[in-house]
Amino acid sequence: MCDCAKVHLFEVEYKLAGMVVVPTHKNCGNSLNETQLEKFQKELVKSWGFDPEDDSPV
């Protein structure tokens, strides 16, 4: 698990671990922990221009 203090949107890449895609930190190469993953997902949805609170399908 990644122990880096801050993980920015552009520092995340995706790698295959078996048949599962795992978001990893580019600097340390470790997979993101739960808190980093939640923050990254919110930041990603916000950068796409969607409302993070709106879960209704388009």
Predicted model as a PDB file, atoms N, CA, C, CB and O in Angstrom, pLDDT in the B-factor column:
MODEL        1                                                                  
ATOM      1  N   MET A   1       0.826  -1.187   0.000  1.00 82.00           N  
ATOM      2  CA  MET A   1       0.000   0.000   0.000  1.00 82.00           C  
ATOM      3  C   MET A   1       0.872   1.253   0.000  1.00 82.00           C  
ATOM      4  CB  MET A   1      -0.940  -0.003   1.206  1.00 82.00           C  
ATOM      5  O   MET A   1       1.956   1.280   0.581  1.00 82.00           O  
ATOM      6  N   CYS A   2       0.379   2.261  -0.651  1.00 80.00           N  
ATOM      7  CA  CYS A   2       1.091   3.530  -0.762  1.00 80.00           C  
ATOM      8  C   CYS A   2       0.962   4.311   0.547  1.00 80.00           C  
ATOM      9  CB  CYS A   2       0.547   4.364  -1.952  1.00 80.00           C  
ATOM     10  O   CYS A   2      -0.135   4.443   1.091  1.00 80.00           O  
ATOM     11  N   ASP A   3       2.076   4.822   1.043  1.00 82.00           N  
ATOM     12  CA  ASP A   3       2.073   5.619   2.269  1.00 82.00           C  
ATOM     13  C   ASP A   3       2.409   7.080   1.997  1.00 82.00           C  
ATOM     14  CB  ASP A   3       3.060   5.043   3.270  1.00 82.00           C  
ATOM     15  O   ASP A   3       2.708   7.823   2.931  1.00 82.00           O  
ATOM     16  N   CYS A   4       2.366   7.503   0.743  1.00 82.00           N  
ATOM     17  CA  CYS A   4       2.698   8.890   0.394  1.00 82.00           C  
ATOM     18  C   CYS A   4       1.638   9.837   0.962  1.00 82.00           C  
ATOM     19  CB  CYS A   4       2.808   9.059  -1.150  1.00 82.00           C  
ATOM     20  O   CYS A   4       0.454   9.505   1.012  1.00 82.00           O  
ATOM     21  N   ALA A   5       2.081  11.013   1.386  1.00 81.00           N  
ATOM     22  CA  ALA A   5       1.176  11.963   2.029  1.00 81.00           C  
ATOM     23  C   ALA A   5       0.128  12.499   1.059  1.00 81.00           C  
ATOM     24  CB  ALA A   5       1.968  13.117   2.621  1.00 81.00           C  
ATOM     25  O   ALA A   5      -1.055  12.551   1.397  1.00 81.00           O  
ATOM     26  N   LYS A   6       0.542  12.894  -0.130  1.00 82.00           N  
ATOM     27  CA  LYS A   6      -0.394  13.447  -1.104  1.00 82.00           C  
ATOM     28  C   LYS A   6      -0.257  12.688  -2.415  1.00 82.00           C  
ATOM     29  CB  LYS A   6      -0.147  14.965  -1.319  1.00 82.00           C  
ATOM     30  O   LYS A   6       0.846  12.395  -2.877  1.00 82.00           O  
ATOM     31  N   VAL A   7      -1.402  12.381  -2.995  1.00 82.00           N  
ATOM     32  CA  VAL A   7      -1.438  11.743  -4.303  1.00 82.00           C  
ATOM     33  C   VAL A   7      -2.310  12.621  -5.190  1.00 82.00           C  
ATOM     34  CB  VAL A   7      -1.985  10.259  -4.223  1.00 82.00           C  
ATOM     35  O   VAL A   7      -3.495  12.809  -4.911  1.00 82.00           O  
ATOM     36  N   HIS A   8      -1.731  13.151  -6.247  1.00 83.00           N  
ATOM     37  CA  HIS A   8      -2.460  14.032  -7.140  1.00 83.00           C  
ATOM     38  C   HIS A   8      -3.034  13.230  -8.304  1.00 83.00           C  
ATOM     39  CB  HIS A   8      -1.549  15.162  -7.655  1.00 83.00           C  
ATOM     40  O   HIS A   8      -2.622  12.100  -8.565  1.00 83.00           O  
ATOM     41  N   LEU A   9      -3.980  13.831  -8.986  1.00 82.00           N  
ATOM     42  CA  LEU A   9      -4.692  13.180 -10.083  1.00 82.00           C  
ATOM     43  C   LEU A   9      -3.742  12.652 -11.157  1.00 82.00           C  
ATOM     44  CB  LEU A   9      -5.680  14.147 -10.704  1.00 82.00           C  
ATOM     45  O   LEU A   9      -3.949  11.562 -11.691  1.00 82.00           O  
ATOM     46  N   PHE A  10      -2.712  13.418 -11.471  1.00 86.00           N  
ATOM     47  CA  PHE A  10      -1.814  13.039 -12.559  1.00 86.00           C  
ATOM     48  C   PHE A  10      -0.686  12.103 -12.116  1.00 86.00           C  
ATOM     49  CB  PHE A  10      -1.222  14.276 -13.177  1.00 86.00           C  
ATOM     50  O   PHE A  10       0.163  11.737 -12.928  1.00 86.00           O  
ATOM     51  N   GLU A  11      -0.669  11.716 -10.851  1.00 88.00           N  
ATOM     52  CA  GLU A  11       0.348  10.795 -10.342  1.00 88.00           C  
ATOM     53  C   GLU A  11      -0.174   9.371 -10.202  1.00 88.00           C  
ATOM     54  CB  GLU A  11       0.862  11.280  -9.004  1.00 88.00           C  
ATOM     55  O   GLU A  11       0.481   8.528  -9.590  1.00 88.00           O  
ATOM     56  N   VAL A  12      -1.353   9.097 -10.766  1.00 90.00           N  
ATOM     57  CA  VAL A  12      -1.960   7.776 -10.643  1.00 90.00           C  
ATOM     58  C   VAL A  12      -1.968   7.100 -12.005  1.00 90.00           C  
ATOM     59  CB  VAL A  12      -3.396   7.873 -10.070  1.00 90.00           C  
ATOM     60  O   VAL A  12      -2.357   7.696 -13.010  1.00 90.00           O  
ATOM     61  N   GLU A  13      -1.538   5.857 -12.022  1.00 91.00           N  
ATOM     62  CA  GLU A  13      -1.622   5.048 -13.240  1.00 91.00           C  
ATOM     63  C   GLU A  13      -2.271   3.721 -12.876  1.00 91.00           C  
ATOM     64  CB  GLU A  13      -0.206   4.827 -13.887  1.00 91.00           C  
ATOM     65  O   GLU A  13      -2.349   3.357 -11.702  1.00 91.00           O  
ATOM     66  N   TYR A  14      -2.730   3.012 -13.880  1.00 90.00           N  
ATOM     67  CA  TYR A  14      -3.431   1.756 -13.651  1.00 90.00           C  
ATOM     68  C   TYR A  14      -2.571   0.591 -14.128  1.00 90.00           C  
ATOM     69  CB  TYR A  14      -4.800   1.753 -14.368  1.00 90.00           C  
ATOM     70  O   TYR A  14      -1.990   0.626 -15.212  1.00 90.00           O  
ATOM     71  N   LYS A  15      -2.505  -0.437 -13.292  1.00 92.00           N  
ATOM     72  CA  LYS A  15      -1.735  -1.635 -13.621  1.00 92.00           C  
ATOM     73  C   LYS A  15      -2.625  -2.855 -13.417  1.00 92.00           C  
ATOM     74  CB  LYS A  15      -0.441  -1.736 -12.750  1.00 92.00           C  
ATOM     75  O   LYS A  15      -3.565  -2.831 -12.623  1.00 92.00           O  
ATOM     76  N   LEU A  16      -2.313  -3.908 -14.140  1.00 93.00           N  
ATOM     77  CA  LEU A  16      -3.041  -5.156 -13.971  1.00 93.00           C  
ATOM     78  C   LEU A  16      -2.404  -5.996 -12.880  1.00 93.00           C  
ATOM     79  CB  LEU A  16      -3.088  -5.935 -15.285  1.00 93.00           C  
ATOM     80  O   LEU A  16      -1.189  -6.193 -12.856  1.00 93.00           O  
ATOM     81  N   ALA A  17      -3.233  -6.484 -11.987  1.00 88.00           N  
ATOM     82  CA  ALA A  17      -2.809  -7.430 -10.955  1.00 88.00           C  
ATOM     83  C   ALA A  17      -3.664  -8.676 -11.153  1.00 88.00           C  
ATOM     84  CB  ALA A  17      -2.965  -6.828  -9.482  1.00 88.00           C  
ATOM     85  O   ALA A  17      -4.743  -8.801 -10.574  1.00 88.00           O  
ATOM     86  N   GLY A  18      -3.173  -9.589 -11.970  1.00 90.00           N  
ATOM     87  CA  GLY A  18      -3.991 -10.738 -12.349  1.00 90.00           C  
ATOM     88  C   GLY A  18      -5.036 -10.278 -13.344  1.00 90.00           C  
ATOM     89  O   GLY A  18      -4.692  -9.824 -14.435  1.00 90.00           O  
ATOM     90  N   MET A  19      -6.318 -10.387 -12.985  1.00 92.00           N  
ATOM     91  CA  MET A  19      -7.415  -9.935 -13.844  1.00 92.00           C  
ATOM     92  C   MET A  19      -8.065  -8.669 -13.290  1.00 92.00           C  
ATOM     93  CB  MET A  19      -8.467 -11.041 -13.993  1.00 92.00           C  
ATOM     94  O   MET A  19      -9.159  -8.308 -13.723  1.00 92.00           O  
ATOM     95  N   VAL A  20      -7.426  -7.997 -12.356  1.00 91.00           N  
ATOM     96  CA  VAL A  20      -7.970  -6.814 -11.714  1.00 91.00           C  
ATOM     97  C   VAL A  20      -7.109  -5.605 -12.046  1.00 91.00           C  
ATOM     98  CB  VAL A  20      -8.065  -7.012 -10.193  1.00 91.00           C  
ATOM     99  O   VAL A  20      -5.881  -5.673 -11.991  1.00 91.00           O  
ATOM    100  N   VAL A  21      -7.763  -4.494 -12.393  1.00 91.00           N  
ATOM    101  CA  VAL A  21      -7.045  -3.247 -12.643  1.00 91.00           C  
ATOM    102  C   VAL A  21      -6.898  -2.515 -11.312  1.00 91.00           C  
ATOM    103  CB  VAL A  21      -7.792  -2.356 -13.703  1.00 91.00           C  
ATOM    104  O   VAL A  21      -7.882  -2.275 -10.612  1.00 91.00           O  
ATOM    105  N   VAL A  22      -5.646  -2.159 -10.968  1.00 90.00           N  
ATOM    106  CA  VAL A  22      -5.355  -1.548  -9.673  1.00 90.00           C  
ATOM    107  C   VAL A  22      -4.747  -0.169  -9.893  1.00 90.00           C  
ATOM    108  CB  VAL A  22      -4.400  -2.442  -8.837  1.00 90.00           C  
ATOM    109  O   VAL A  22      -3.746  -0.044 -10.599  1.00 90.00           O  
ATOM    110  N   PRO A  23      -5.346   0.890  -9.288  1.00 90.00           N  
ATOM    111  CA  PRO A  23      -4.717   2.206  -9.385  1.00 90.00           C  
ATOM    112  C   PRO A  23      -3.466   2.250  -8.517  1.00 90.00           C  
ATOM    113  CB  PRO A  23      -5.704   3.317  -8.966  1.00 90.00           C  
ATOM    114  O   PRO A  23      -3.509   1.889  -7.342  1.00 90.00           O  
ATOM    115  N   THR A  24      -2.350   2.694  -9.096  1.00 91.00           N  
ATOM    116  CA  THR A  24      -1.085   2.752  -8.376  1.00 91.00           C  
ATOM    117  C   THR A  24      -0.492   4.149  -8.460  1.00 91.00           C  
ATOM    118  CB  THR A  24      -0.098   1.719  -8.932  1.00 91.00           C  
ATOM    119  O   THR A  24      -0.796   4.910  -9.378  1.00 91.00           O  
ATOM    120  N   HIS A  25       0.355   4.478  -7.495  1.00 90.00           N  
ATOM    121  CA  HIS A  25       1.041   5.759  -7.457  1.00 90.00           C  
ATOM    122  C   HIS A  25       2.299   5.658  -8.311  1.00 90.00           C  
ATOM    123  CB  HIS A  25       1.385   6.172  -5.995  1.00 90.00           C  
ATOM    124  O   HIS A  25       3.097   4.737  -8.136  1.00 90.00           O  
ATOM    125  N   LYS A  26       2.481   6.606  -9.238  1.00 90.00           N  
ATOM    126  CA  LYS A  26       3.621   6.546 -10.155  1.00 90.00           C  
ATOM    127  C   LYS A  26       4.957   6.673  -9.440  1.00 90.00           C  
ATOM    128  CB  LYS A  26       3.502   7.631 -11.193  1.00 90.00           C  
ATOM    129  O   LYS A  26       5.934   6.048  -9.853  1.00 90.00           O  
ATOM    130  N   ASN A  27       5.023   7.470  -8.376  1.00 88.00           N  
ATOM    131  CA  ASN A  27       6.300   7.726  -7.714  1.00 88.00           C  
ATOM    132  C   ASN A  27       6.813   6.528  -6.928  1.00 88.00           C  
ATOM    133  CB  ASN A  27       6.168   8.905  -6.795  1.00 88.00           C  
ATOM    134  O   ASN A  27       7.998   6.204  -7.006  1.00 88.00           O  
ATOM    135  N   CYS A  28       5.942   5.866  -6.173  1.00 89.00           N  
ATOM    136  CA  CYS A  28       6.414   4.749  -5.348  1.00 89.00           C  
ATOM    137  C   CYS A  28       6.075   3.393  -5.956  1.00 89.00           C  
ATOM    138  CB  CYS A  28       5.817   4.843  -3.957  1.00 89.00           C  
ATOM    139  O   CYS A  28       6.703   2.396  -5.599  1.00 89.00           O  
ATOM    140  N   GLY A  29       5.096   3.323  -6.870  1.00 87.00           N  
ATOM    141  CA  GLY A  29       4.747   2.077  -7.528  1.00 87.00           C  
ATOM    142  C   GLY A  29       3.822   1.178  -6.741  1.00 87.00           C  
ATOM    143  O   GLY A  29       3.527   0.069  -7.187  1.00 87.00           O  
ATOM    144  N   ASN A  30       3.353   1.618  -5.581  1.00 89.00           N  
ATOM    145  CA  ASN A  30       2.457   0.812  -4.756  1.00 89.00           C  
ATOM    146  C   ASN A  30       1.004   1.174  -5.027  1.00 89.00           C  
ATOM    147  CB  ASN A  30       2.780   0.999  -3.269  1.00 89.00           C  
ATOM    148  O   ASN A  30       0.712   2.277  -5.491  1.00 89.00           O  
ATOM    149  N   SER A  31       0.095   0.253  -4.741  1.00 90.00           N  
ATOM    150  CA  SER A  31      -1.322   0.512  -4.927  1.00 90.00           C  
ATOM    151  C   SER A  31      -1.810   1.515  -3.877  1.00 90.00           C  
ATOM    152  CB  SER A  31      -2.131  -0.804  -4.846  1.00 90.00           C  
ATOM    153  O   SER A  31      -1.253   1.614  -2.783  1.00 90.00           O  
ATOM    154  N   LEU A  32      -2.860   2.251  -4.235  1.00 89.00           N  
ATOM    155  CA  LEU A  32      -3.404   3.259  -3.330  1.00 89.00           C  
ATOM    156  C   LEU A  32      -4.143   2.595  -2.177  1.00 89.00           C  
ATOM    157  CB  LEU A  32      -4.340   4.216  -4.083  1.00 89.00           C  
ATOM    158  O   LEU A  32      -4.735   1.528  -2.339  1.00 89.00           O  
ATOM    159  N   ASN A  33      -4.104   3.242  -1.002  1.00 88.00           N  
ATOM    160  CA  ASN A  33      -4.884   2.717   0.115  1.00 88.00           C  
ATOM    161  C   ASN A  33      -6.318   3.249   0.002  1.00 88.00           C  
ATOM    162  CB  ASN A  33      -4.240   3.116   1.491  1.00 88.00           C  
ATOM    163  O   ASN A  33      -6.618   4.019  -0.911  1.00 88.00           O  
ATOM    164  N   GLU A  34      -7.197   2.851   0.910  1.00 88.00           N  
ATOM    165  CA  GLU A  34      -8.621   3.178   0.814  1.00 88.00           C  
ATOM    166  C   GLU A  34      -8.892   4.683   0.831  1.00 88.00           C  
ATOM    167  CB  GLU A  34      -9.370   2.520   1.949  1.00 88.00           C  
ATOM    168  O   GLU A  34      -9.684   5.168   0.023  1.00 88.00           O  
ATOM    169  N   THR A  35      -8.257   5.428   1.728  1.00 89.00           N  
ATOM    170  CA  THR A  35      -8.519   6.861   1.814  1.00 89.00           C  
ATOM    171  C   THR A  35      -8.015   7.582   0.567  1.00 89.00           C  
ATOM    172  CB  THR A  35      -7.862   7.450   3.068  1.00 89.00           C  
ATOM    173  O   THR A  35      -8.672   8.498   0.072  1.00 89.00           O  
ATOM    174  N   GLN A  36      -6.858   7.175   0.060  1.00 88.00           N  
ATOM    175  CA  GLN A  36      -6.326   7.778  -1.155  1.00 88.00           C  
ATOM    176  C   GLN A  36      -7.216   7.449  -2.345  1.00 88.00           C  
ATOM    177  CB  GLN A  36      -4.892   7.301  -1.413  1.00 88.00           C  
ATOM    178  O   GLN A  36      -7.421   8.294  -3.216  1.00 88.00           O  
ATOM    179  N   LEU A  37      -7.743   6.235  -2.391  1.00 87.00           N  
ATOM    180  CA  LEU A  37      -8.594   5.820  -3.485  1.00 87.00           C  
ATOM    181  C   LEU A  37      -9.901   6.603  -3.504  1.00 87.00           C  
ATOM    182  CB  LEU A  37      -8.874   4.336  -3.391  1.00 87.00           C  
ATOM    183  O   LEU A  37     -10.349   7.028  -4.569  1.00 87.00           O  
ATOM    184  N   GLU A  38     -10.514   6.798  -2.347  1.00 89.00           N  
ATOM    185  CA  GLU A  38     -11.753   7.573  -2.267  1.00 89.00           C  
ATOM    186  C   GLU A  38     -11.521   9.014  -2.705  1.00 89.00           C  
ATOM    187  CB  GLU A  38     -12.316   7.540  -0.839  1.00 89.00           C  
ATOM    188  O   GLU A  38     -12.313   9.568  -3.466  1.00 89.00           O  
ATOM    189  N   LYS A  39     -10.433   9.623  -2.225  1.00 88.00           N  
ATOM    190  CA  LYS A  39     -10.107  10.993  -2.604  1.00 88.00           C  
ATOM    191  C   LYS A  39      -9.834  11.098  -4.098  1.00 88.00           C  
ATOM    192  CB  LYS A  39      -8.900  11.491  -1.812  1.00 88.00           C  
ATOM    193  O   LYS A  39     -10.268  12.054  -4.741  1.00 88.00           O  
ATOM    194  N   PHE A  40      -9.111  10.115  -4.663  1.00 87.00           N  
ATOM    195  CA  PHE A  40      -8.805  10.105  -6.090  1.00 87.00           C  
ATOM    196  C   PHE A  40     -10.077   9.990  -6.921  1.00 87.00           C  
ATOM    197  CB  PHE A  40      -7.853   8.955  -6.423  1.00 87.00           C  
ATOM    198  O   PHE A  40     -10.222  10.690  -7.923  1.00 87.00           O  
ATOM    199  N   GLN A  41     -11.001   9.119  -6.522  1.00 87.00           N  
ATOM    200  CA  GLN A  41     -12.246   8.950  -7.267  1.00 87.00           C  
ATOM    201  C   GLN A  41     -13.068  10.232  -7.268  1.00 87.00           C  
ATOM    202  CB  GLN A  41     -13.066   7.805  -6.679  1.00 87.00           C  
ATOM    203  O   GLN A  41     -13.637  10.600  -8.296  1.00 87.00           O  
ATOM    204  N   LYS A  42     -13.139  10.919  -6.126  1.00 87.00           N  
ATOM    205  CA  LYS A  42     -13.876  12.185  -6.051  1.00 87.00           C  
ATOM    206  C   LYS A  42     -13.227  13.244  -6.939  1.00 87.00           C  
ATOM    207  CB  LYS A  42     -13.945  12.686  -4.596  1.00 87.00           C  
ATOM    208  O   LYS A  42     -13.921  13.983  -7.636  1.00 87.00           O  
ATOM    209  N   GLU A  43     -11.907  13.316  -6.913  1.00 86.00           N  
ATOM    210  CA  GLU A  43     -11.172  14.278  -7.720  1.00 86.00           C  
ATOM    211  C   GLU A  43     -11.349  13.984  -9.212  1.00 86.00           C  
ATOM    212  CB  GLU A  43      -9.685  14.261  -7.344  1.00 86.00           C  
ATOM    213  O   GLU A  43     -11.474  14.907 -10.017  1.00 86.00           O  
ATOM    214  N   LEU A  44     -11.358  12.712  -9.575  1.00 85.00           N  
ATOM    215  CA  LEU A  44     -11.520  12.307 -10.964  1.00 85.00           C  
ATOM    216  C   LEU A  44     -12.914  12.660 -11.479  1.00 85.00           C  
ATOM    217  CB  LEU A  44     -11.266  10.807 -11.112  1.00 85.00           C  
ATOM    218  O   LEU A  44     -13.045  13.194 -12.581  1.00 85.00           O  
ATOM    219  N   VAL A  45     -13.947  12.372 -10.705  1.00 86.00           N  
ATOM    220  CA  VAL A  45     -15.320  12.690 -11.102  1.00 86.00           C  
ATOM    221  C   VAL A  45     -15.491  14.199 -11.239  1.00 86.00           C  
ATOM    222  CB  VAL A  45     -16.332  12.125 -10.077  1.00 86.00           C  
ATOM    223  O   VAL A  45     -16.155  14.670 -12.162  1.00 86.00           O  
ATOM    224  N   LYS A  46     -14.894  14.951 -10.328  1.00 86.00           N  
ATOM    225  CA  LYS A  46     -14.976  16.406 -10.385  1.00 86.00           C  
ATOM    226  C   LYS A  46     -14.265  16.948 -11.629  1.00 86.00           C  
ATOM    227  CB  LYS A  46     -14.371  17.023  -9.117  1.00 86.00           C  
ATOM    228  O   LYS A  46     -14.743  17.903 -12.241  1.00 86.00           O  
ATOM    229  N   SER A  47     -13.137  16.355 -12.008  1.00 86.00           N  
ATOM    230  CA  SER A  47     -12.392  16.819 -13.185  1.00 86.00           C  
ATOM    231  C   SER A  47     -13.140  16.511 -14.474  1.00 86.00           C  
ATOM    232  CB  SER A  47     -11.005  16.177 -13.225  1.00 86.00           C  
ATOM    233  O   SER A  47     -12.945  17.199 -15.476  1.00 86.00           O  
ATOM    234  N   TRP A  48     -14.000  15.481 -14.467  1.00 83.00           N  
ATOM    235  CA  TRP A  48     -14.807  15.140 -15.637  1.00 83.00           C  
ATOM    236  C   TRP A  48     -16.006  16.064 -15.775  1.00 83.00           C  
ATOM    237  CB  TRP A  48     -15.275  13.695 -15.554  1.00 83.00           C  
ATOM    238  O   TRP A  48     -16.663  16.065 -16.816  1.00 83.00           O  
ATOM    239  N   GLY A  49     -16.307  16.857 -14.735  1.00 84.00           N  
ATOM    240  CA  GLY A  49     -17.414  17.794 -14.790  1.00 84.00           C  
ATOM    241  C   GLY A  49     -18.740  17.238 -14.296  1.00 84.00           C  
ATOM    242  O   GLY A  49     -19.784  17.848 -14.526  1.00 84.00           O  
ATOM    243  N   PHE A  50     -18.721  16.093 -13.622  1.00 78.00           N  
ATOM    244  CA  PHE A  50     -19.929  15.530 -13.070  1.00 78.00           C  
ATOM    245  C   PHE A  50     -20.100  15.966 -11.624  1.00 78.00           C  
ATOM    246  CB  PHE A  50     -19.908  14.012 -13.175  1.00 78.00           C  
ATOM    247  O   PHE A  50     -19.135  16.308 -10.939  1.00 78.00           O  
ATOM    248  N   ASP A  51     -21.349  15.946 -11.176  1.00 74.00           N  
ATOM    249  CA  ASP A  51     -21.628  16.241  -9.777  1.00 74.00           C  
ATOM    250  C   ASP A  51     -21.390  14.968  -8.968  1.00 74.00           C  
ATOM    251  CB  ASP A  51     -23.093  16.771  -9.585  1.00 74.00           C  
ATOM    252  O   ASP A  51     -22.056  13.963  -9.214  1.00 74.00           O  
ATOM    253  N   PRO A  52     -20.467  14.979  -8.018  1.00 63.00           N  
ATOM    254  CA  PRO A  52     -20.152  13.751  -7.267  1.00 63.00           C  
ATOM    255  C   PRO A  52     -21.313  13.229  -6.435  1.00 63.00           C  
ATOM    256  CB  PRO A  52     -18.980  13.998  -6.363  1.00 63.00           C  
ATOM    257  O   PRO A  52     -21.330  12.047  -6.091  1.00 63.00           O  
ATOM    258  N   GLU A  53     -22.290  14.079  -6.101  1.00 68.00           N  
ATOM    259  CA  GLU A  53     -23.428  13.662  -5.298  1.00 68.00           C  
ATOM    260  C   GLU A  53     -24.533  13.059  -6.153  1.00 68.00           C  
ATOM    261  CB  GLU A  53     -23.967  14.836  -4.510  1.00 68.00           C  
ATOM    262  O   GLU A  53     -25.411  12.373  -5.630  1.00 68.00           O  
ATOM    263  N   ASP A  54     -24.505  13.303  -7.463  1.00 66.00           N  
ATOM    264  CA  ASP A  54     -25.560  12.837  -8.353  1.00 66.00           C  
ATOM    265  C   ASP A  54     -25.219  11.448  -8.867  1.00 66.00           C  
ATOM    266  CB  ASP A  54     -25.762  13.817  -9.527  1.00 66.00           C  
ATOM    267  O   ASP A  54     -24.263  11.281  -9.625  1.00 66.00           O  
ATOM    268  N   ASP A  55     -26.002  10.443  -8.456  1.00 63.00           N  
ATOM    269  CA  ASP A  55     -25.749   9.059  -8.870  1.00 63.00           C  
ATOM    270  C   ASP A  55     -26.742   8.593  -9.927  1.00 63.00           C  
ATOM    271  CB  ASP A  55     -25.810   8.129  -7.663  1.00 63.00           C  
ATOM    272  O   ASP A  55     -26.752   7.413 -10.277  1.00 63.00           O  
ATOM    273  N   SER A  56     -27.577   9.492 -10.443  1.00 59.00           N  
ATOM    274  CA  SER A  56     -28.582   9.072 -11.424  1.00 59.00           C  
ATOM    275  C   SER A  56     -27.934   8.790 -12.775  1.00 59.00           C  
ATOM    276  CB  SER A  56     -29.672  10.147 -11.574  1.00 59.00           C  
ATOM    277  O   SER A  56     -27.031   9.513 -13.198  1.00 59.00           O  
ATOM    278  N   PRO A  57     -28.390   7.752 -13.441  1.00 59.00           N  
ATOM    279  CA  PRO A  57     -27.821   7.432 -14.764  1.00 59.00           C  
ATOM    280  C   PRO A  57     -28.254   8.458 -15.807  1.00 59.00           C  
ATOM    281  CB  PRO A  57     -28.250   6.016 -15.212  1.00 59.00           C  
ATOM    282  O   PRO A  57     -29.300   9.094 -15.672  1.00 59.00           O  
ATOM    283  N   VAL A  58     -27.456   8.608 -16.823  1.00 56.00           N  
ATOM    284  CA  VAL A  58     -27.740   9.595 -17.874  1.00 56.00           C  
ATOM    285  C   VAL A  58     -28.689   9.001 -18.874  1.00 56.00           C  
ATOM    286  CB  VAL A  58     -26.450  10.061 -18.575  1.00 56.00           C  
ATOM    287  O   VAL A  58     -29.060   9.664 -19.843  1.00 56.00           O  
TER     288      VAL A  58                                                      
ENDMDL                                                                          
END                                                                             
